[in-house]
C-alpha cells in the first residue's frame, strides 16, 4: 500500500497508525523488525521520530548515523505495552551483518519486547530475520514523501 504524506503532521498520523497495527499483531518469538529503505532525505529518520513520539518517548530522538544504534526505553502506556524498547539502527556505515553482531544483535533480535527500526536494511540483509518487513520511503518534493508498506 502506498501512502503520500504532505507534512510532518501526516507522518505522525501514519506513524501512530503503524504503532497501533504493530502492537496489535500476534506475539512472535523474537523482536518486531522493520527495514526502512530509501535514499538520504526520504523520511526514514522522521518516521522513526514519529513512531517514538507515538510510543510516548520523551526528549530528543536523533539519527544514529554516527553511533549506529540508539535504544529508547518505552514508558508503560497502552499504546506501547507490547514493547519495552524502541531500537533505531542506521546501517549506512556498516559493512554487513557481522558488524551488527558486534553490537549485540542476537540479544536484541531475540527479545519479543523490542521494536527494531533499521535504516539501510539492504546493507545488513544477510543477518535480518526472514520475517523482516520492509517500508520503502521516496522523496517527492520538499514537503512530500511516498511510503510503501
Secondary structure, DSSP 8 states (H G I E B T S, - for coil): -EEEE-SHHHHHHHHHHHHHHHHHS---SS-EEEEEE--TTSSHHHHHHHHHHHTT--S-----TTTSEEEEE----GGGTT-SEEEEEE-TT--SHHHHHTTTHHHHHH-TTEEEEEETGGGGGGGS-TT-EEEEEEE-SSS-EEEE-
